[in-house]
């Protein structure tokens, strides 16, 4: 069944044209994933700035609520139209299905601060689901090899983001040895998949415009890995995070060179790819400010937090406007009578 390109604006049906219906796609999970990133940044900012705890707590509640809404709505739509398996196997959309469980890792780690048993249970279930889904998706890519053009940075999500976020969450609840194992899972996946993705991006035609925002995911692996390692080593600036910082700064600078590409992309769910990546970058920067405590650390931390929060406000506003105009969610033709 043909559909609009994921992440592209949904065209309005012309008078007399074929009827269409909304199709909820897996890249919508980028929204709650991004919101958990913002909540985590505000939580980290509280260790650098003298901030009340309620803003971060409110953001965690909003992220959890949005994740539940998106998860229930997506599953209902996918099951009703019998395409859940097809979405998982889809070469473009499939990697985004991992975000159905990855944000739960962060939510569980935060919940453990208030209810340790419930938080640990949520982290454990989400970690198992993340690893199993990552293995299933990776096995599918092996069983159904295709052109290199199908690859995009979203392929980092199942095993790289999943493994590194799982390492962070399990370290936060005190499962150090498991966290090290999961860090290895995510880091080695990054080395393998990162090589493939850079070859694709540097040697093949440019990504389709709706997928251009996924280039923001390129900055995520080093900073998510750094945040996970900080959780593992007790927040020390050791050689591992120093190495990760070097690559993280490099990829952040690369993002500046990509701005013309981002401006060409039509706004859609794919733009939430920026959110978690940049939130993880901000969280790493705030942690470095806390560790190094340079002159004016509070001012710099305030600027980082303000810039990130403003970016999210603009992203939420554009999302609300696109939804109101009916140009955000994908649409698919409704089959006519046979």
N, C-alpha and C positions, 0 to 999 in steps of 0.2 A: 504494500500500500504506500503510495508516494506521500511524502510529507515535506513541509518546509524545512530548510536547513536549520539544525539546532542552533539556538542562540540568536537567530535572525529575527527581525520584527515580523509579526504575523500580518500578512496583507489582509485588508478588508475584502470581503467578497463583493465583487461587482454585481450590479443589478442583473438578474438573469443568469448569473454565473452558478457554478456547482456549489451546493451547500458544504460548509466545513464545520468542524468541531474542534475545540481546544484539545491539544495533546500535551500532557504533562511529561516532560523529559527528564532524565536523570541529572542533567547539569543544573537543575533547580536546587539540588542539594548543596551547591556552592554557596547559597545564601546563608543557611544556618552554620555552615562550616566557617564562613567569613565572620559571622557574628560571634562565634566562640573565640575566634582569633582576637577580635576587638575586646571581648571580656577579659581574655588572658592578658592583653596588654595593659588594660586598666588595673588589673590585679597586680601586675609587676610594677606599674607606676606607683602604686601605694607604698612600695618599699623604698622609693627614691624621694617621693614628694609626701608632704603631710596631707594626705587625702582621706576623707571619710570612706568607709568601706561600702556604703550603700550604692554608689554608682556602679561599681564593678558587680555587686550582687544583683542589681537590677538588670544589667546586661546579660549576666548568666541566665537569669530567668527568661528574658526575652529570647535568647538563643535557644534554650530548651523548648520553649513554646513554639517557636518557628520551626524547629526541627521536627517536632511531633506533627504539626500541621502539614508540613511538606511531605513527611514520610507517609502519613495516613492518606493524604490526597493522591500522592503518586501511586502507592500500592493499589488503592481502589481503582484508579484509572487504568493502570497496567494490567491488573487481574481481570477487570471487566472486559477489556479488549484483547485479552490473551496474548500479551506481547512482553510479559516480564522476562521470559527466557530470551526473547529476541533482543530486548534492550541490553541484557547482560552480554550477549554475544556480538552486539553491534560494534564494528571497528571504530566508530566515532564516539558513540555515547557510552559504550560499555565501561570504560575506565571510571566514568563519573558515578557509577553505581556504588563504588567503594565508599563514597561520601555519605551513604546511608548509615554507615556504622562508625566511620572515623571520628566525627564530632562527638559521638557518645563517649569516646575515651577521655576527652577533655572534660566533658560534663561529669563523668564519673569521678575523675580526679578532684574536681572542685567539690562535688558532693561529699567526698570522703572527709573534707575539713569539718563538716557538720554532722555527718552520720557515717562513721567509718565502715561499718558493715555493708550498708547499702551502696556506698561509693565503691568499695572493693569489688562487690558483686557486679556492678555495672562495668567497671574497668575489665574484670576478668571475662565477662561475656563478650564485650566489645573487642577485646584483644583476640580472643579465639575466632570470632566472626571476621575480623579484619584479616588475619592470617589465612583463614580458609578461603575467603573471597579473593584475596590476592593470589593465592595458589591456583584457584579455579580460572581466574581471568588470564593469568600468565600461561597456564596450560592451554587455554583456548587460542592464545596468540601463536603458540607453537603448532597446534593442530590445524589452524587455518591461516597459514602464512599468506601474506598479500604484499602489494606494492609498498615501498618505503613511504610513498606519499600519504598513506593512511595514518602515519604516526604523527602525533602532536604532543605537546608537553603534558596534556592531561594523562598520558600513560604513566607519569610519575605517581599518580594518586594512589593506586591500590597498594603497591608494595613499598615505595619510597616514603611517601607521606604517611601511609598506614603504619609502616614499621617504625619510623622515627617518632611519630606522635604516640604510638603504643609504648615506645621506650620511655618517652617523657612521662606518660600517665602512670606506668608501672613504677617508675622511679619515685614519682610523687607519693605513691601509696606505700613505699618502702620495700618493694620487691626488686632489690638491686640486681641480683643475678639474672632474673628474667629480663630486666630492663637492658642489661648488657647484651643478652642474646638478641633481643628485638632491635637494639641499635645496630648490631651486626647485620641483621636481616635487611633493615632499611638502608644502611650505608652501602652494602655490597650491591643491592638492587640499584641504588643511585649510580654507582660506578658503571654498571652494565648498561642500564637503560639510558643513562646520560650520554654515553658514547654513541648509541644508536640515534638518539634524538638530535645531537649536534651534527652528526653526519647528514641526517635528513634535512635539518634546517639550513645547513651550509651548502649542500650539493644538489638539492632538488628544488622544484618550483615553490614559491611562497605558499604559506598556508592559506586556505580560503578565508575571505574576510570575516565570517562569523567565528572562526577559530583563532584569529589573531590575538584576542585578549589572553588566550592560554599561554602566550609567551611570557606573561607575568609569572607563571608558575616556575620558570627557570631560576628565579631568585630564591625560591623557597627551600630547596634541599639543604644548602649550607647553613641557613639561619635556623631552620627547624632542627637540623642536626645539632647546632650549637646550643639551642635551648634544651634539647634532650640531654646533651652532655653536661650542661650546667646543673641539671637536675640530678645527674648521676654523680658528679664530683663534688657536690656541695657548694656550687657557685664559685669555683676558683678559675682564674684565667690561666689554665695550663696550656701546654703546647698544642693539644688537640683543638681547643677552641680558638687558639691563635691562628692555626692553619685554616680552620673553617672561616674565621673572620676575613682572612685575605681573599678567599674565593668569594665570600659573600659580598664584600665591598666591590670586587670586580664585576659581579653579576648585577649589582645595583647600578653601577655606572653604565653597563650595557643597556639597561632599561631606558636610560636617557636617549640613547641612540635609536631606540625603537619607537619613540614617541610618534614619528610620522606614520608608522604602520598602525598604531593604535587609533589614530585620528580617522583612519579610513574605515574602521570597523563600525558597522551599524550596532546600536545599543541593543543588548539583549541579556539573557541570563549569563552568557559567557563573561560579561564584564565583572561578575563576582569573583572571577579568577584572580583579579587584582587584590581582593580584600584580604584573604588569609595570608597570602604571600607577603604583602606589605605590613600586615599586623605582626607576623612573625619577625620581620626585619626590625620593626619598631621595638618589639619585646627584647630582641637581642641587644639593640642599642641601649635600651634602658638598663639592662642587666650590666652592660659594660660601664655605664655611668655610675651605677651603684658600686661596682667593684673598684673602679679607678678613682672615684670621687674627685674629679678634677675641679678646678675653680669654676664656679658657675654651673655646677652639675644640675642644680634644681632648675635653672633657667633653660638649659638645654633639654632636660627631661620634659619640662612644660611645653616647649616648642614641638618636640617629637609627638607628644600625646595630642596636642592641639591640632597639628597637621593631619595626623591619622584620623582623629575624630571628625574633622571637617571633611576629609575625603569620604568617610563613611556616610556622613550626612548628605553629601551630594549624590552618592551612589543610591541611597535609599530614596531620595527625592526623584531621581531620574527613573528608578524602578516604579515608584508609585505613579508617576506621570505616564510611563509607557503602559502600565496596566490599565490606567483609566482610559487611555486611547485605544486599547485593544491591540497594541503592537508589541507585546512583550512575550506572550506565550505562543509556542508553535501551534500551528493548525494543520489538520489533515482532512482531506476530502471525505465526505460521508458517502459510503457506497449507495448507489441508487438501486431501485428494484430490478431484479433480474427478469 
